[in-house]
Each structure stands twice: as structure tokens, then as C-alpha cells.
Amino acid sequence: MKLFVRLHINGQGWGLLEQDTPSTPNQLSDFICVSYSWGLGRSLNPFHPPYPVSDRTLPVLATTITQRPTARKIWIDAFCVPPPSQPSLRTSTLQSMGFIYSRAAEVIVVLTSAALPVLRQALLSSALSQSHLDILEAEDWVTRAWTYQEAVNAHRLRITCDGSPPDTAVDSMPFFNALGRALVSLAPTERARYPRLNAFEELMADCAVAGYLERSALQVMAMMDERTQTVPEDHFYAMMGAISTEPARAVEGVSPCEAFMRLCERKGDYSFLFSSEGREEREEMRWRPREGGLKPGGEVKRGCLVLENVVMLQLASPGEDVMAFIERWLAGFKPYGSWPHLEPEQAAFEALRALGFSGSSEYLGAECGLVFPHDPVPRSAKNVEILVAVEIMWTLGAPALVRYRDNAGSGVLSYVPGVFFGKIQNGIRVPAAVNLF
């Protein structure tokens, strides 16, 4: 295809070129992907006028060329994602970001010029100071929705900044290690100054194991919960890129949220049903989160969802050994303090709330522990059952789903997500599958 030169950067002519991308997993192409935050400033797009792009795009591209002077193919979103005038192609591309970034030979993160002192320190393999942490805390890149999937899909990730001189790109792992050592050395009260970087630690861990573990929908949803985006649909497109590195199978007329859930269902990953979103109205689909809003697998058979790798618990009073487990866990919850004046059930809720839980304090007792639903279960509820995902065990428990029928109303089957706080005992039978109607 003929290349139309539109830009001259660092003495080189650059234009758009169509290229086939390898569809075989782990088969890399010969292009570099760029990861950066757009910021607030805008300028006209030289390739797709009159649509705006970030005023950082051209400086970021120049920085990438400086760091990789031999590069001949660079993928950058502002120019390579089709414009809104091509909606089908644009949607397909946005849903295939995981595929694109996973096939790149390298992904280069470009922070703002303020981060140059941090990069120089990381290149020396020296410990970062609090002044360096203050700089990184102000970087939008660490909390943007798109940058999460761009980083975790990279086969090789390097970090640089705007206007940096040649050879000032640092491999991600030495950078992450330097940041991690600095965060670990802080007292809990000091760490509270860095909410963005505390969340960034999870991205660092995800990058470290990305080549070994397949992340679930629930894991990605949790990682994306506090991240920001310019438009709401980007949140779902970024999550799709984080759970799939295959080309998108776009469906016309489907919202990004629905496309994300359909992608999960095709993979047999139904962990998204633990979302705190409300449920659908149709009785046979009330297990499914309403549109808009660690890994149990499942498949749909004869109109029913068959959920695997869960245990079904009945309402009961927790045993003494279970309450002892809860009290031991609370006793070790030092960063946020403990609540010795509260009953264990109340202290467990306070601990969950300190961890970001926004659900109800009206817990349900089970043989193995306590369940805190996102919304209170009506006192008139009948046939209450608790489903716990046994392959997503946290240190304090696991995700849970409460199923019941409302005896006061129409008797419809309802589902409420929640948190199981306790310990699955060895004697608890794990069913092969549980049908959700």
C-alpha cells in the first residue's frame, strides 16, 4: 500500500500504513506500541481532521522515535484508531486493543517530562525518595483505564518520559522494583499520601505474572474500579483488552458493556456475575448483571447457566473454629488497626469497609463464616442459598452470591453479590456444578 507522508518528526517522514498483524499467539510483529495519557490539552489530528487529539501525541511520538531511532513502524492510538466517521472499524479496533498490544515487539510508556528525575534514579538502580514518589503520584498514566491493558499485554515494557534524551528508557521491572522498595519502606500513615501508587502496585504485580496466569473478568473489574477514562465506553473497551488478546468479533448495535459480558461468556468466564451492579429483570436471567454497570467457570445449557467451582452453603451459625479464624485475621489487620471493642461480626464489616467494600452490614451466617451482601437480603426471603467461588480464595474468604426468593412479593428468584468472610472447611462438599435459572 502506498504510504502518504503527512508528518516530519526528527528529520523523518511519517505516514499511515495498513499492515496485517499476526493472529498466532506469541507471534510478534515488527512494530512498537506507545502507551501514554492524553491529558487535557487538544490539537487537530493531522491524519483525521477535524477530529481532535491530545496535544501530547506529537511530543510523545517524537520521544518514542528518539528512544528507538531505528524503528520504522509505531502504533499510537490518536493516529491509528479509525476516526468516528468510520464507526464499525473504530469499534472493532477499540475492542481489539489487547490483540494489538500483545502482538507488538515492544510497548514504550511515555510519562510527562516531570518524571525525568525518577527515570534517572531508576536507571541507576537507586532507591526512590519521597520526592520521587510525589512526582509519580501526580502522573495520570498510573490511573488511566487504557494504560492498564496496554501494560499487562506487553511482551516487553519500557518506561521513558517526554523530551528525554536518548537511552533514558528503563525496563519496567527495575522501575517497578525501585518503586516497590520505596513504598514498602513507608509507614502506613505515609503510604496514605499515595493512593494512586498504592493502586499502581496491583498493576506491577499483574505485569510480573501476565505471562503465566490468565486474568479473570472479576480480577480485571477490580483492577479497573478506580481507574479513569475520558468517555464511559473506554472503561469496557479497556477491560476487553485486558482479558482477551484475540481480534474482536464486533456485533452491531451492542453497547460496550454488553460486548464485554458477551466476550466473558464466550470464554466461559462468568466471574463478572459477582459485580455489584443490579440484576436483569427477566427471571431466567436474574443472575446476570444489568447492562451499565479467582475464576469460576461455567457454560449455558438449555437456557440455564451451569456455574462450576462453587460451594453452596446454607444459613447457619458459624462454628467456634470459624469465628476463631476471623478473629485471628482481624488481629493481623494492622495497617488499618483493629476494633477490640466491637463484636467480631462488626469488626469484620469494618475491615471490609476499610478495604473498599460498599455493601451492607446486615450479614448472613453460614457454617463456614459470614456473608456480607452488597444489598440487604429481605427478612421475608425464602430458600436462601449462598454460593461461594472456591477457586478465588482471598486471605479473608472469597466472592459470594446470595440466591433467594422473595416470599412477600411475586416469589421471583433474586441474586445479590457479596463477600464471604471465613474459611471453607475440608468437609464441605464441592458440587460439580450449580444451575442458575
C-alpha positions, 0 to 999 in steps of 0.5 A, spaced: 500 500 500 502 506 498 504 510 504 502 518 504 507 522 508 503 527 512 508 528 518 516 530 519 518 528 526 526 528 527 528 529 520 523 523 518 517 522 514 511 519 517 505 516 514 499 511 515 500 504 513 495 498 513 499 492 515 496 485 517 498 483 524 499 476 526 493 472 529 498 466 532 499 467 539 506 469 541 507 471 534 510 478 534 510 483 529 515 488 527 512 494 530 512 498 537 506 500 541 506 507 545 502 507 551 501 514 554 495 519 557 492 524 553 491 529 558 487 535 557 490 539 552 487 538 544 490 539 537 487 537 530 489 530 528 493 531 522 491 524 519 483 525 521 481 532 521 477 535 524 477 530 529 481 532 535 487 529 539 491 530 545 496 535 544 501 530 547 501 525 541 506 529 537 511 530 543 510 523 545 511 520 538 517 524 537 520 521 544 518 514 542 522 515 535 528 518 539 528 512 544 528 507 538 531 511 532 531 505 528 524 503 528 520 504 522 513 502 524 509 505 531 502 504 533 499 510 537 492 510 538 490 518 536 493 516 529 491 509 528 484 508 531 479 509 525 476 516 526 468 516 528 466 517 521 468 510 520 464 507 526 464 499 525 472 499 524 473 504 530 469 499 534 472 493 532 479 496 533 477 499 540 475 492 542 481 489 539 486 493 543 489 487 547 490 483 540 494 489 538 498 490 544 500 483 545 502 482 538 507 488 538 515 487 539 515 492 544 510 497 548 514 504 550 510 508 556 511 515 555 510 519 562 510 527 562 517 530 562 516 531 570 518 524 571 525 525 568 528 525 575 525 518 577 527 515 570 534 517 572 534 514 579 531 508 576 536 507 571 541 507 576 538 502 580 537 507 586 532 507 591 526 512 590 525 518 595 519 521 597 520 526 592 520 521 587 514 518 589 510 525 589 512 526 582 509 519 580 503 520 584 501 526 580 502 522 573 495 520 570 498 514 566 498 510 573 490 511 573 488 511 566 483 505 564 487 504 557 494 504 560 492 498 564 491 493 558 496 496 554 501 494 560 499 487 562 499 485 554 506 487 553 511 482 551 516 487 553 515 494 557 519 500 557 518 506 561 521 513 558 518 520 559 517 526 554 523 530 551 528 525 554 534 524 551 536 518 548 537 511 552 533 514 558 528 508 557 528 503 563 525 496 563 519 496 567 521 491 572 527 495 575 522 501 575 517 497 578 522 494 583 525 501 585 518 503 586 516 497 590 522 498 595 520 505 596 513 504 598 514 498 602 519 502 606 513 507 608 509 507 614 502 506 613 500 513 615 505 515 609 503 510 604 496 514 605 499 520 601 499 515 595 493 512 593 494 512 586 501 508 587 498 504 592 493 502 586 499 502 581 502 496 585 496 491 583 498 493 576 506 491 577 504 485 580 499 483 574 505 485 569 510 480 573 505 474 572 501 476 565 505 471 562 503 465 566 496 466 569 490 468 565 486 474 568 479 473 570 473 478 568 472 479 576 480 480 577 480 485 571 473 489 574 477 490 580 483 492 577 479 497 573 474 500 579 478 506 580 481 507 574 479 513 569 477 514 562 475 520 558 468 517 555 464 511 559 465 506 553 473 506 554 472 503 561 469 496 557 473 497 551 479 497 556 477 491 560 476 487 553 483 488 552 485 486 558 482 479 558 482 477 551 488 478 546 484 475 540 481 480 534 474 482 536 468 479 533 464 486 533 456 485 533 452 491 531 448 495 535 451 492 542 453 497 547 460 496 550 458 493 556 454 488 553 460 486 548 464 485 554 459 480 558 458 477 551 466 476 550 466 473 558 461 468 556 464 466 550 470 464 554 466 461 559 468 466 564 462 468 568 466 471 574 463 478 572 456 475 575 459 477 582 459 485 580 455 489 584 451 492 579 443 490 579 440 484 576 436 483 569 429 483 570 427 477 566 427 471 571 431 466 567 436 471 567 436 474 574 443 472 575 446 476 570 448 483 571 444 489 568 447 492 562 451 499 565 454 497 570 479 467 582 475 464 576 469 460 576 467 457 570 461 455 567 457 454 560 449 455 558 445 449 557 438 449 555 437 456 557 440 455 564 447 457 566 451 451 569 456 455 574 462 450 576 467 451 582 462 453 587 460 451 594 453 452 596 452 453 603 446 454 607 444 459 613 447 457 619 451 459 625 458 459 624 462 454 628 467 456 634 473 454 629 470 459 624 469 465 628 476 463 631 479 464 624 476 471 623 478 473 629 485 471 628 485 475 621 482 481 624 488 481 629 493 481 623 489 487 620 494 492 622 495 497 617 488 499 618 488 497 626 483 493 629 476 494 633 477 490 640 471 493 642 466 491 637 463 484 636 467 480 631 461 480 626 462 488 626 469 488 626 469 484 620 464 489 616 469 494 618 475 491 615 471 490 609 469 497 609 476 499 610 478 495 604 473 498 599 467 494 600 460 498 599 455 493 601 451 492 607 452 490 614 446 486 615 450 479 614 448 472 613 451 466 617 453 460 614 457 454 617 463 456 614 463 464 616 459 470 614 456 473 608 456 480 607 451 482 601 452 488 597 444 489 598 440 487 604 437 480 603 429 481 605 427 478 612 421 475 608 426 471 603 425 464 602 430 458 600 436 462 601 442 459 598 449 462 598 454 460 593 461 461 594 467 461 588 472 456 591 477 457 586 478 465 588 480 464 595 482 471 598 486 471 605 479 473 608 474 468 604 472 469 597 466 472 592 459 470 594 452 470 591 446 470 595 440 466 591 433 467 594 426 468 593 422 473 595 416 470 599 412 477 600 412 479 593 411 475 586 416 469 589 421 471 583 428 468 584 433 474 586 441 474 586 445 479 590 453 479 590 457 479 596 463 477 600 464 471 604 468 472 610 471 465 613 474 459 611 471 453 607 472 447 611 475 440 608 468 437 609 464 441 605 462 438 599 464 441 592 458 440 587 460 439 580 456 444 578 450 449 580 444 451 575 442 458 575 435 459 572 
